[in-house]
Amino acid sequence: MSKYEEIANDIIEKIRSGIYKSGNPLPDQKTMATEYSTSRMTLQKSLAILKTKGYVYSQQGSATYVKNNADSIANMDIGVDQYVGTSSLLGKDHKVVSKIIEFNLRYPNDDEQKDLKISATDAIYDIKRLRIVDDEPYALEFTKMPVNVIPGVNDDVLHKSIYGYIQKDLKLTIGAADRTIMAKKPNSEDIKYLKIDKTDPILNVSQVVYLDDGTPFEKSSTDRSYDTGGYRVFLSHKSDF
């Protein structure tokens, strides 16, 4: 994660916790740049993220203000444009544990080669994990990653945070994600691992995730029970006039 993204996330956390209150101005850019030990250019990138996500707005010749509904946005469910891992998303306030169900190396099939832009001889990790939050099953993850793009994944990494390993240990920056979200009926694995009834609907998220240079590093499908939260979309209107 880049410096400006870290700053943006920290400001969002301060909005969520009430340190920066809705309707009030943020500290001036010089003060904030000093606080975060960064340049004003980097800080401006952080503020641009917050404007895009609908947390703040600026008035010409004036300060940057926290929007009146910013605290509500900050406390909503997961945004559809978020691709941080479960540990990063929930780890501050909850106990997140990973149970490895399967972890293998194999060669990719045709669809995996196409989506991950690899050849038939490029090995991939084939990972199945159950994510447990506060001692309750939260998500069943099916993940494929190219070994040559994300080397060194082992049981220790899988028991912790894959995304944390990618960003902190491999020093790679996660870029964009091509994501599809849909409701579906649970299969036998969902019922077994998520401890749900066969009539309970499932929220499925399928995605291909890319590094900031456009290299795909993950093809995954995640199943969650309908009662573990949702995904939000924040839409802003831009006038043509």
Backbone torsions as a table, in degrees:
resi	resn	phi	psi	omega
1	MET	NA	134.7	-177.6
2	SER	-74.4	164.9	-179.6
3	LYS	-59.9	-44.1	-176.4
4	TYR	-69.1	-30.1	175.6
5	GLU	-69.9	-39.9	177.3
6	GLU	-61.1	-42.3	179.4
7	ILE	-64.5	-44.7	179.2
8	ALA	-59.0	-43.8	179.7
9	ASN	-64.6	-37.2	179.5
10	ASP	-67.4	-39.5	177.9
11	ILE	-65.1	-40.1	176.9
12	ILE	-60.3	-41.5	178.6
13	GLU	-63.3	-36.8	178.4
14	LYS	-70.2	-32.3	173.9
15	ILE	-67.9	-43.2	-179.8
16	ARG	-61.1	-39.9	-176.1
17	SER	-85.9	-5.6	176.6
18	GLY	90.6	4.2	176.5
19	ILE	-65.3	-44.3	171.4
20	TYR	-103.6	113.0	-171.7
21	LYS	-91.8	148.6	178.5
22	SER	-57.2	135.2	178.7
23	GLY	87.9	-11.2	-178.5
24	ASN	-98.4	155.3	177.3
25	PRO	-76.2	149.2	169.6
26	LEU	-74.5	160.9	171.9
27	PRO	-56.8	156.4	-179.5
28	ASP	-64.8	159.9	-172.6
29	GLN	-62.0	-36.2	179.5
30	LYS	-63.4	-43.3	179.6
31	THR	-64.6	-43.8	-178.1
32	MET	-69.3	-37.4	178.0
33	ALA	-62.4	-39.6	177.4
34	THR	-67.0	-42.5	-179.6
35	GLU	-59.6	-40.0	-177.0
36	TYR	-95.9	5.9	179.1
37	SER	51.8	52.2	-177.9
38	THR	-141.2	177.0	178.8
39	SER	-87.0	161.3	177.8
40	ARG	-66.3	-30.7	178.4
41	MET	-63.3	-43.6	177.7
42	THR	-64.6	-42.1	179.1
43	LEU	-62.0	-39.0	179.7
44	GLN	-64.2	-33.4	174.6
45	LYS	-64.9	-38.7	177.8
46	SER	-63.5	-44.8	-179.7
47	LEU	-66.0	-32.7	177.6
48	ALA	-63.7	-38.6	176.3
49	ILE	-62.0	-45.0	-178.2
50	LEU	-64.6	-35.8	177.3
51	LYS	-66.7	-44.2	-179.9
52	THR	-61.6	-38.4	-178.3
53	LYS	-82.5	-5.6	174.3
54	GLY	88.5	18.7	-179.0
55	TYR	-88.1	-34.0	-174.1
56	VAL	-136.6	166.4	173.1
57	TYR	-146.7	157.1	180.0
58	SER	-120.4	146.6	172.8
59	GLN	-112.2	135.8	-176.5
60	GLN	-57.2	127.6	179.7
61	GLY	77.1	8.4	-178.6
62	SER	-130.4	-168.5	-176.4
63	ALA	-83.3	176.7	171.3
64	THR	-95.9	126.5	-174.2
65	TYR	-109.4	148.0	171.8
66	VAL	-78.2	128.0	-178.8
67	LYS	-64.4	154.0	-177.0
68	ASN	-62.6	-27.9	-179.5
69	ASN	-102.5	13.6	-173.8
70	ALA	-64.9	-37.4	-179.3
71	ASP	-66.0	-33.6	177.1
72	SER	-67.7	-42.8	178.7
73	ILE	-61.9	-42.8	-176.8
74	ALA	-64.2	-26.6	-177.1
75	ASN	-102.9	9.2	176.1
76	MET	-72.6	175.5	175.7
77	ASP	-68.2	-174.9	-175.1
78	ILE	-61.0	135.0	176.0
79	GLY	-75.7	146.3	-179.1
80	VAL	-65.5	-18.5	-179.5
81	ASP	-95.4	6.3	178.3
82	GLN	-89.1	136.5	175.8
83	TYR	-134.3	27.8	170.5
84	VAL	-73.2	157.8	-179.9
85	GLY	-77.1	170.3	-179.2
86	THR	-61.7	-39.3	-179.2
87	SER	-61.8	-44.2	179.8
88	SER	-68.9	-38.1	-176.0
89	LEU	-70.9	-41.4	-172.3
90	LEU	-115.6	-10.8	-170.2
91	GLY	-64.1	-23.6	-178.4
92	LYS	-68.6	-36.5	-173.5
93	ASP	-113.2	-4.5	-174.9
94	HIS	-139.3	159.5	174.7
95	LYS	-88.7	116.6	-178.5
96	VAL	-110.8	125.0	-179.0
97	VAL	-127.6	144.8	177.4
98	SER	-113.9	130.4	173.6
99	LYS	-108.3	119.4	179.4
100	ILE	-80.8	119.3	178.4
101	ILE	-93.2	-45.0	176.0
102	GLU	-144.7	143.7	176.5
103	PHE	-150.0	107.4	-175.4
104	ASN	-134.9	161.0	168.6
105	LEU	-108.5	135.7	177.5
106	ARG	-156.9	175.9	176.4
107	TYR	-92.3	149.0	-173.8
108	PRO	-77.5	152.0	172.0
109	ASN	-83.5	-177.7	-174.5
110	ASP	-62.1	-44.1	-179.1
111	ASP	-64.2	-40.4	179.5
112	GLU	-66.9	-38.6	176.2
113	GLN	-61.0	-43.1	-178.2
114	LYS	-66.3	-48.8	-175.3
115	ASP	-71.6	-35.8	-178.1
116	LEU	-94.1	-1.6	177.8
117	LYS	54.7	52.1	179.9
118	ILE	-129.5	169.6	-179.8
119	SER	-95.2	172.1	-177.9
120	ALA	-65.7	-19.1	-178.1
121	THR	-100.5	4.5	177.1
122	ASP	-88.4	114.7	-177.2
123	ALA	-67.9	149.4	175.9
124	ILE	-127.9	153.6	167.5
125	TYR	-80.3	135.9	174.1
126	ASP	-116.2	107.6	-168.9
127	ILE	-120.1	132.8	170.6
128	LYS	-124.9	119.6	-178.5
129	ARG	-129.9	146.7	168.9
130	LEU	-103.9	123.5	177.2
131	ARG	-95.1	126.6	-175.4
132	ILE	-116.9	125.4	-178.5
133	VAL	-118.7	121.8	-178.9
134	ASP	52.8	43.9	175.2
135	ASP	69.7	12.6	177.4
136	GLU	-120.7	140.1	178.3
137	PRO	-60.5	132.5	-174.6
138	TYR	-115.8	-47.1	-175.8
139	ALA	-152.6	143.6	175.0
140	LEU	-108.6	115.3	-172.3
141	GLU	-108.6	135.1	173.4
142	PHE	-120.5	111.6	-170.1
143	THR	-127.8	136.0	173.3
144	LYS	-121.7	132.1	179.7
145	MET	-138.4	138.4	176.6
146	PRO	-71.0	131.4	-178.7
147	VAL	-64.1	-36.3	-176.6
148	ASN	-74.0	-16.3	177.5
149	VAL	-93.5	-40.4	-179.7
150	ILE	-121.7	79.0	-178.0
151	PRO	-76.2	157.4	169.3
152	GLY	85.0	9.2	178.5
153	VAL	-69.8	130.6	179.4
154	ASN	-141.7	-175.1	-177.6
155	ASP	-59.2	-38.6	-178.7
156	ASP	-62.3	-42.9	177.6
157	VAL	-62.5	-43.9	-176.7
158	LEU	-68.0	-29.9	178.0
159	HIS	-74.7	-16.4	-179.6
160	LYS	-107.4	-111.6	-177.2
161	SER	-133.6	118.0	177.7
162	ILE	-64.4	-44.8	-178.6
163	TYR	-65.9	-35.9	175.5
164	GLY	-62.0	-41.4	177.8
165	TYR	-63.6	-44.1	-178.7
166	ILE	-61.2	-44.2	-174.0
167	GLN	-83.2	-40.7	-174.5
168	LYS	-88.3	-42.4	-176.0
169	ASP	-88.3	-45.5	-179.6
170	LEU	-85.8	-10.3	178.3
171	LYS	59.0	37.4	177.5
172	LEU	-102.2	151.1	-179.5
173	THR	-108.7	125.4	179.4
174	ILE	-79.6	133.1	-177.1
175	GLY	-101.4	-103.7	-173.6
176	ALA	-109.5	171.3	176.6
177	ALA	-138.4	138.1	172.7
178	ASP	-99.4	107.8	-165.8
179	ARG	-123.9	138.0	173.7
180	THR	-121.7	129.2	-179.2
181	ILE	-119.0	129.0	-178.7
182	MET	-152.2	157.4	174.1
183	ALA	-91.4	148.0	178.8
184	LYS	-153.5	169.2	174.5
185	LYS	-81.0	145.9	180.0
186	PRO	-71.8	145.9	172.7
187	ASN	-97.9	-174.9	-175.1
188	SER	-64.0	-34.4	179.2
189	GLU	-70.4	-40.0	176.6
190	ASP	-58.5	-46.8	-178.7
191	ILE	-62.6	-41.4	-177.6
192	LYS	-68.8	-50.7	-170.9
193	TYR	-88.5	-32.9	-179.6
194	LEU	-88.9	-5.3	177.4
195	LYS	56.4	53.6	-179.5
196	ILE	-120.7	168.7	177.4
197	ASP	-86.4	155.3	-178.1
198	LYS	-65.9	-14.7	178.1
199	THR	-94.4	-5.3	-179.9
200	ASP	-77.7	129.8	178.0
201	PRO	-72.4	155.9	-179.4
202	ILE	-117.4	141.2	170.9
203	LEU	-98.2	117.1	-178.6
204	ASN	-108.1	132.3	176.1
205	VAL	-120.0	114.5	176.2
206	SER	-110.0	136.2	-175.2
207	GLN	-155.1	155.6	165.3
208	VAL	-116.7	126.5	-175.8
209	VAL	-112.2	142.7	-173.8
210	TYR	-120.0	149.8	167.9
211	LEU	-73.9	170.1	-175.5
212	ASP	-67.3	-15.2	176.8
213	ASP	-92.2	6.0	177.4
214	GLY	92.3	1.3	179.5
215	THR	-77.4	121.7	176.6
216	PRO	-71.6	133.9	-178.7
217	PHE	-126.4	-5.5	-178.5
218	GLU	-149.7	133.4	167.7
219	LYS	-122.5	117.8	-172.4
220	SER	-143.1	160.6	174.6
221	SER	-139.0	127.7	-176.7
222	THR	-125.4	130.5	177.4
223	ASP	-108.4	132.6	175.6
224	ARG	-132.4	146.5	175.0
225	SER	-65.9	150.7	-176.8
226	TYR	-58.5	-23.9	-173.3
227	ASP	-97.5	14.7	179.0
228	THR	-100.0	13.1	179.5
229	GLY	114.0	179.1	-177.6
230	GLY	-137.7	-167.2	177.1
231	TYR	-120.0	140.9	-178.8
232	ARG	-111.4	154.9	173.2
233	VAL	-125.0	125.9	175.3
234	PHE	-106.4	119.7	-178.5
235	LEU	-110.0	133.4	175.6
236	SER	-120.2	141.3	-178.2
237	HIS	-91.6	129.9	175.1
238	LYS	-115.8	119.6	-177.8
239	SER	-75.1	146.4	175.5
240	ASP	-85.0	-3.7	-175.6
241	PHE	-106.3	NA	NA
